[in-house]
Amino acid sequence: MEKTEEIVEEIREMIESEEFKEQHRKEEKAFSRIRILTFSRVILFILGKSVKSVQIRLNEWFEWLGGKTVSNSALTQARANLKHTAFIALNEVVKKIFYRDGDEQHYQGFRILAVDGSKVRLPKGEEIKKKYGSIRYSNQKKEVKGEHNYAQVSVLYDVMNRIAIVAEFAEAIAYEVDLAIKHLSEVKKGDLVIGDRNYASGRFIEAILSHGIDLVIRCSASSFKVARKMLQGHGADSQIATLKIKKEKEIKTVKVRFVRVKLSTGEYEVLVTSLLDEQSYPTEMFKELYHLRWGIETDYGLMKTRLELENFSGKTVESILQDFYATIFLTNLESVLIQETESELKSKEGEKNPQQVNRQVSFHAIKSSAIEILLSDKPIKEVLRQLKALFMTNPTLKRERPSEPRKENPARQLLHYHRTQRKHCF
């Protein structure tokens, strides 16, 4: 059985099992009576989150199911009995089977894991503010005009295979490096962690190396002394140095390598890495290697735009966590489901204009078919065959990260785009 079929098969069995329900419901009696909104249906409804009102989606959903609809209030009460951990557990199934045989994509023998954080705007409410905190905003005159509830999100992301290894939803003031260090419990031998300038921390470097894995981190102009000089154009493009790192009451020393690469803009970029061997890992390689980090930026963009992450379907702490971890699970499931189609598109196109699955199309197809994929008795092969036919429609050209710095669009232009041009996925 192919991995994709095996993943779908195991998820189907899990969400219908009594054991899974008992593990991820709030109370012992929850979902015990025969109701329209069963445990598995609530899970699937959250996965199919839409920009439409919840009541309209419920009406559409139950019309498709051929039964009597329920109210928004009924859904609110039902999902209050569901733990967000259900989506984390489902995501573990995807990872377990996908990585089981070690045949995923690598770069120079490494599994490339990018780490990055992002602020996520939350709904209004005192419960949410108390849990995650808020950030004040001001006008052009720097006058404080109000505040919005926010959370800090952090993800460790396999950029070659487009799989979120682990994700954390934390307080708005949480330090990105602290969250990234927590992620390291999920790494394994052969991994290489890539981070941007926010992660140029001696403590983070020492934590990565203590797990026996490698790293490439971009240095800021205010980070290590060697990096500061290299950014100014001094010294060789590759330099070995020893860093002294204070850990608790002792000083630890680690040997690292600083690499300088020149961007197309003429600017320098300095990276700190544990890959010390200049013969095996020449300086020229690092520009391409660090470029792979762009994958996590794309993933955040996809979650916040195509999947409307910040358009939460509930206003409680638990409903927010449900939406977040459901989105992480959905992106991983989509990455697995489109792999075969991606390979076919890649093989039939020339190198000059490679094509890829239109993610707008694929996410809409998966959300629309969530019941058939994960809850119905319809043969898995048939469902996947129908999905593949949809994935093949309207492919897009594969776009790489732009070499030039991104231009900031005027606020009025952005508002016009969001009001009149932007198309929603579901």
C-alpha positions as CSV (number, residue, x, y, z in Angstrom):
1,M,0.0,0.0,0.0
2,E,1.4,3.4,-0.9
3,K,2.2,5.8,1.9
4,T,-0.6,8.2,0.9
5,E,-3.2,5.5,1.1
6,E,-1.8,4.2,4.3
7,I,-2.0,7.7,5.9
8,V,-5.6,8.2,4.9
9,E,-6.5,4.7,6.0
10,E,-5.0,5.1,9.5
11,I,-6.6,8.6,9.9
12,R,-10.0,7.2,9.0
13,E,-9.6,4.5,11.6
14,M,-8.4,6.9,14.3
15,I,-11.1,9.5,14.1
16,E,-13.8,6.8,14.3
17,S,-12.2,4.9,17.1
18,E,-13.5,5.0,20.7
19,E,-10.0,5.1,22.0
20,F,-9.1,8.3,20.0
21,K,-12.4,9.9,21.1
22,E,-11.7,9.2,24.8
23,Q,-8.2,10.7,24.6
24,H,-9.3,13.9,22.9
25,R,-12.6,14.9,24.5
26,K,-12.9,17.2,27.4
27,E,-15.3,15.1,29.6
28,E,-16.0,11.5,29.9
29,K,-19.6,11.8,28.8
30,A,-18.9,14.1,25.8
31,F,-20.0,12.7,22.4
32,S,-21.4,9.6,24.1
33,R,-25.0,10.1,23.0
34,I,-26.1,9.7,19.4
35,R,-26.2,13.2,18.0
36,I,-26.0,14.8,14.6
37,L,-22.7,16.5,15.5
38,T,-20.6,13.4,16.3
39,F,-17.0,13.6,17.4
40,S,-15.6,12.8,13.9
41,R,-18.0,15.3,12.2
42,V,-16.9,18.1,14.5
43,I,-13.2,17.4,13.6
44,L,-14.0,17.4,9.9
45,F,-16.0,20.6,10.1
46,I,-13.2,22.4,11.8
47,L,-10.8,21.2,9.0
48,G,-13.1,22.6,6.4
49,K,-13.1,26.1,7.9
50,S,-14.4,28.7,5.4
51,V,-14.5,32.4,5.0
52,K,-18.3,32.0,4.9
53,S,-20.3,32.4,8.1
54,V,-20.4,29.3,10.2
55,Q,-24.2,28.9,9.9
56,I,-24.0,29.0,6.1
57,R,-21.3,26.4,6.0
58,L,-23.4,24.2,8.4
59,N,-26.4,24.5,6.1
60,E,-24.3,23.6,3.1
61,W,-22.6,20.8,4.8
62,F,-25.8,19.0,6.1
63,E,-27.5,19.6,2.8
64,W,-24.6,17.6,1.2
65,L,-24.9,14.9,4.0
66,G,-28.7,14.7,3.3
67,G,-29.7,15.5,6.9
68,K,-31.2,18.2,9.0
69,T,-28.9,21.1,9.7
70,V,-27.9,22.3,13.2
71,S,-27.4,25.8,14.6
72,N,-24.1,27.7,15.1
73,S,-24.8,27.5,18.8
74,A,-25.0,23.7,18.7
75,L,-21.6,23.6,16.9
76,T,-20.1,25.9,19.6
77,Q,-21.3,23.6,22.3
78,A,-20.0,20.5,20.5
79,R,-16.5,21.8,19.8
80,A,-16.2,23.0,23.4
81,N,-16.0,19.2,24.2
82,L,-13.2,18.6,21.7
83,K,-9.5,19.0,22.6
84,H,-7.2,20.6,20.1
85,T,-4.8,17.8,20.8
86,A,-6.8,15.7,18.3
87,F,-5.3,17.6,15.4
88,I,-1.8,17.3,16.9
89,A,-2.3,13.5,17.1
90,L,-3.6,13.3,13.5
91,N,-0.5,15.2,12.4
92,E,1.7,12.7,14.1
93,V,0.2,10.0,11.9
94,V,1.2,11.9,8.8
95,K,4.8,12.3,10.0
96,K,5.2,8.8,11.3
97,I,4.3,7.2,8.0
98,F,5.8,9.8,5.7
99,Y,9.3,9.6,7.4
100,R,9.2,5.9,8.2
101,D,11.4,4.6,5.3
102,G,13.8,7.6,5.1
103,D,13.0,8.1,1.4
104,E,12.0,11.8,1.8
105,Q,13.9,14.5,-0.1
106,H,17.3,15.7,1.2
107,Y,19.9,18.3,0.4
108,Q,23.5,17.0,0.5
109,G,22.3,14.2,2.7
110,F,20.6,16.5,5.2
111,R,17.0,16.9,6.1
112,I,16.7,20.7,6.0
113,L,14.6,22.1,8.8
114,A,13.9,25.9,8.8
115,V,12.7,27.5,12.0
116,D,10.8,30.8,12.0
117,G,8.2,32.7,14.1
118,S,5.3,34.9,13.2
119,K,2.8,37.1,15.1
120,V,-0.8,36.0,14.7
121,R,-3.7,38.4,15.3
122,L,-6.4,36.9,17.5
123,P,-10.1,37.8,18.1
124,K,-11.1,40.3,20.7
125,G,-11.9,39.0,24.2
126,E,-10.6,39.2,27.8
127,E,-10.0,35.4,28.0
128,I,-7.8,35.5,24.9
129,K,-6.0,38.7,26.0
130,K,-5.3,37.2,29.4
131,K,-3.9,34.0,27.9
132,Y,-1.8,35.4,25.1
133,G,-1.5,39.1,25.6
134,S,-1.9,42.1,23.3
135,I,0.1,44.6,21.3
136,R,-0.6,48.3,21.1
137,Y,-0.7,50.1,17.8
138,S,-0.3,53.7,16.9
139,N,-0.9,56.2,14.1
140,Q,1.7,57.9,11.9
141,K,2.3,60.5,14.7
142,K,3.3,57.6,17.1
143,E,0.1,58.2,19.2
144,V,-1.2,55.0,20.7
145,K,-4.7,54.3,19.3
146,G,-5.5,51.0,20.7
147,E,-4.4,47.3,21.0
148,H,-5.0,44.0,19.4
149,N,-4.8,40.5,20.9
150,Y,-1.8,38.6,19.4
151,A,0.0,35.3,19.8
152,Q,3.5,34.3,18.8
153,V,3.7,31.2,16.6
154,S,6.8,29.2,15.9
155,V,7.2,26.4,13.4
156,L,10.0,23.9,12.6
157,Y,9.5,23.1,8.9
158,D,11.0,20.6,6.5
159,V,11.4,22.8,3.5
160,M,12.3,20.1,1.0
161,N,9.2,18.0,1.8
162,R,6.9,20.8,3.0
163,I,6.1,19.2,6.3
164,A,5.7,21.1,9.6
165,I,7.6,19.0,12.1
166,V,6.4,20.8,15.2
167,A,4.4,24.0,15.8
168,E,4.0,26.1,19.0
169,F,1.3,28.6,19.8
170,A,2.6,30.9,22.5
171,E,2.2,34.3,24.2
172,A,2.7,37.4,22.1
173,I,5.8,38.3,24.1
174,A,7.4,34.8,23.9
175,Y,11.1,34.8,22.7
176,E,11.5,33.1,19.4
177,V,14.8,31.4,20.4
178,D,13.1,29.9,23.5
179,L,10.4,28.4,21.3
180,A,12.9,27.2,18.8
181,I,14.9,25.4,21.5
182,K,11.8,23.5,22.5
183,H,11.4,22.3,18.9
184,L,14.7,20.5,19.1
185,S,13.1,17.6,20.9
186,E,11.8,16.6,17.5
187,V,15.1,16.6,15.6
188,K,17.1,13.6,14.6
189,K,20.6,12.7,13.4
190,G,21.1,14.0,9.8
191,D,19.0,17.2,10.3
192,L,20.3,20.7,9.6
193,V,18.5,23.7,11.1
194,I,18.3,26.9,9.2
195,G,17.4,30.2,10.9
196,D,17.3,33.9,10.0
197,R,18.9,36.8,11.9
198,N,16.6,36.5,14.9
199,Y,18.2,33.1,15.8
200,A,21.9,34.3,15.7
201,S,22.2,33.4,19.4
202,G,25.1,31.6,21.1
203,R,22.5,29.8,23.3
204,F,20.6,28.5,20.3
205,I,23.8,27.4,18.5
206,E,24.9,25.5,21.6
207,A,21.5,23.9,22.0
208,I,21.5,22.7,18.4
209,L,25.0,21.3,18.6
210,S,24.2,19.5,21.9
211,H,21.6,17.5,19.9
212,G,24.3,16.3,17.5
213,I,22.8,18.1,14.4
214,D,24.0,20.8,12.2
215,L,23.1,24.5,11.6
216,V,23.2,27.4,9.2
217,I,22.1,30.7,10.7
218,R,22.2,34.2,9.2
219,C,24.0,36.7,11.3
220,S,22.8,40.2,11.9
221,A,25.0,43.3,11.9
222,S,24.8,43.4,15.8
223,S,25.6,39.7,16.4
224,F,29.1,38.1,16.6
225,K,32.2,40.1,16.3
226,V,33.6,38.0,13.4
227,A,30.3,38.4,11.5
228,R,30.3,42.2,12.0
229,K,33.7,42.5,10.5
230,M,32.9,40.2,7.6
231,L,29.7,42.2,6.8
232,Q,32.0,45.2,6.4
233,G,34.0,43.3,3.8
234,H,37.0,42.5,6.0
235,G,38.8,39.1,6.0
236,A,38.3,35.9,4.0
237,D,34.9,34.6,2.9
238,S,35.3,31.5,5.1
239,Q,36.7,31.7,8.7
240,I,36.8,29.2,11.5
241,A,36.2,30.7,15.0
242,T,35.6,29.6,18.6
243,L,32.5,31.0,20.4
244,K,32.3,31.3,24.1
245,I,28.8,30.7,25.4
246,K,27.6,31.2,28.9
247,K,25.4,28.4,30.0
248,E,24.1,28.6,33.6
249,K,27.3,29.0,35.7
250,E,29.8,27.7,33.2
251,I,31.4,28.9,30.0
252,K,31.2,26.6,27.0
253,T,33.2,26.9,23.8
254,V,32.0,25.7,20.4
255,K,33.9,25.8,17.1
256,V,31.9,27.2,14.2
257,R,32.5,28.6,10.7
258,F,31.5,31.9,9.4
259,V,30.7,32.1,5.7
260,R,30.2,35.2,3.6
261,V,28.2,35.2,0.4
262,K,27.5,38.0,-2.0
263,L,23.9,38.7,-3.0
264,S,22.7,39.8,-6.5
265,T,22.1,43.2,-5.0
266,G,25.8,43.5,-4.2
267,E,25.2,43.2,-0.4
268,Y,27.0,40.7,1.8
269,E,25.3,38.0,3.8
270,V,27.2,36.3,6.6
271,L,26.1,32.8,7.9
272,V,27.4,30.9,10.9
273,T,27.5,27.2,10.4
274,S,28.6,23.9,12.0
275,L,29.8,22.6,8.6
276,L,33.5,23.2,9.1
277,D,35.0,21.2,6.2
278,E,35.6,23.7,3.3
279,Q,36.3,20.8,0.9
280,S,33.0,19.1,1.5
281,Y,31.0,22.3,2.0
282,P,32.5,25.0,-0.2
283,T,31.5,28.6,0.4
284,E,29.6,28.8,-2.9
285,M,27.1,26.2,-1.6
286,F,25.8,28.3,1.2
287,K,23.9,30.8,-0.9
288,E,21.8,28.0,-2.3
289,L,21.5,26.3,1.0
290,Y,20.3,29.3,2.9
291,H,18.0,30.1,0.1
292,L,16.0,27.0,1.0
293,R,14.8,28.8,4.1
294,W,12.3,30.6,1.8
295,G,10.1,27.6,2.1
296,I,9.0,28.4,5.6
297,E,8.2,32.0,4.5
298,T,6.0,30.6,1.8
299,D,4.3,28.3,4.3
300,Y,3.4,31.1,6.6
301,G,2.1,33.1,3.7
302,L,-0.1,30.2,2.6
303,M,-1.5,29.7,6.1
304,K,-2.3,33.4,6.5
305,T,-3.7,34.1,3.0
306,R,-5.0,31.0,1.3
307,L,-6.1,29.3,4.5
308,E,-7.1,32.5,6.4
309,L,-5.5,31.4,9.6
310,E,-6.3,34.7,11.4
311,N,-10.0,34.3,10.4
312,F,-10.7,32.2,13.4
313,S,-14.0,30.3,13.5
314,G,-14.4,30.7,17.3
315,K,-13.7,33.2,20.0
316,T,-12.4,31.0,22.8
317,V,-8.9,29.9,23.6
318,E,-9.7,26.3,22.7
319,S,-11.3,27.1,19.4
320,I,-8.3,29.2,18.4
321,L,-6.0,26.3,19.2
322,Q,-8.3,23.9,17.3
323,D,-8.1,26.2,14.2
324,F,-4.4,26.6,14.4
325,Y,-3.4,22.9,14.8
326,A,-6.1,21.9,12.2
327,T,-4.4,24.2,9.8
328,I,-1.0,22.7,10.5
329,F,-2.4,19.2,10.0
330,L,-4.2,20.3,6.8
331,T,-1.0,21.8,5.2
332,N,0.9,18.6,6.0
333,L,-1.8,16.3,4.6
334,E,-2.0,18.5,1.4
335,S,1.8,18.2,1.0
336,V,1.5,14.4,1.1
337,L,-1.6,14.2,-1.2
338,I,-0.1,16.3,-4.0
339,Q,3.3,14.7,-4.1
340,E,2.5,12.2,-6.9
341,T,0.9,15.0,-9.0
342,E,3.9,17.3,-8.4
343,S,6.3,14.6,-9.6
344,E,4.3,14.1,-12.8
345,L,4.1,17.8,-13.5
346,K,7.9,18.1,-12.9
347,S,8.7,15.2,-15.2
348,K,6.7,16.4,-18.2
349,E,7.9,20.0,-18.1
350,G,11.3,21.4,-19.2
351,E,13.7,22.9,-16.7
352,K,13.0,26.4,-17.9
353,N,9.4,26.6,-16.9
354,P,8.7,23.9,-14.3
355,Q,5.1,23.6,-13.2
356,Q,3.6,22.8,-9.8
357,V,0.2,22.1,-8.3
358,N,-2.0,25.2,-7.9
359,R,-2.3,25.3,-4.1
360,Q,-5.5,27.3,-4.3
361,V,-7.0,24.4,-6.3
362,S,-5.5,21.6,-4.1
363,F,-6.7,23.1,-0.8
364,H,-10.2,23.7,-2.1
365,A,-10.3,20.2,-3.4
366,I,-9.2,18.7,-0.1
367,K,-11.5,20.9,2.0
368,S,-14.5,20.1,-0.2
369,S,-13.7,16.4,-0.2
370,A,-12.8,16.1,3.5
371,I,-15.8,13.8,4.3
372,E,-15.0,11.5,1.4
373,I,-11.3,11.4,2.2
374,L,-11.5,10.9,5.9
375,L,-15.0,9.7,7.0
376,S,-16.7,7.8,4.2
377,D,-16.5,4.2,3.2
378,K,-15.6,5.2,-0.4
379,P,-12.5,3.3,-1.5
380,I,-9.4,5.3,-0.9
381,K,-7.9,4.7,-4.3
382,E,-11.0,6.1,-6.0
383,V,-11.0,9.2,-3.8
384,L,-7.3,9.8,-4.4
385,R,-7.8,9.3,-8.1
386,Q,-10.5,12.0,-8.2
387,L,-8.4,14.4,-6.1
388,K,-5.4,13.9,-8.5
389,A,-7.6,14.8,-11.5
390,L,-8.4,18.1,-9.7
391,F,-4.8,18.7,-8.7
392,M,-3.8,18.5,-12.4
393,T,-6.1,21.3,-13.3
394,N,-4.7,24.8,-13.8
395,P,-1.1,24.2,-12.6
396,T,1.1,27.2,-12.0
397,L,4.7,28.0,-12.8
398,K,7.1,27.3,-10.0
399,R,8.3,30.7,-8.7
400,E,11.5,31.0,-6.8
401,R,12.3,33.6,-4.1
402,P,12.9,36.9,-5.8
403,S,16.6,38.0,-5.9
404,E,15.6,41.6,-5.3
405,P,14.3,42.9,-2.0
406,R,10.6,42.9,-1.7
407,K,9.0,46.2,-2.4
408,E,6.5,47.6,0.2
409,N,3.2,48.3,-1.5
410,P,1.2,51.5,-0.5
411,A,-1.5,50.8,2.0
412,R,-4.2,52.0,-0.5
413,Q,-2.9,49.5,-3.1
414,L,-3.0,46.7,-0.6
415,L,-6.5,47.6,0.5
416,H,-7.7,47.6,-3.2
417,Y,-6.2,44.2,-3.7
418,H,-7.8,42.6,-0.6
419,R,-11.2,44.1,-1.5
420,T,-11.4,43.5,-5.2
421,Q,-8.8,41.1,-6.5
422,R,-7.8,38.6,-3.8
423,K,-9.5,35.2,-4.3
424,H,-10.3,33.0,-1.4
425,C,-9.5,29.3,-1.3
426,F,-12.7,28.1,0.5
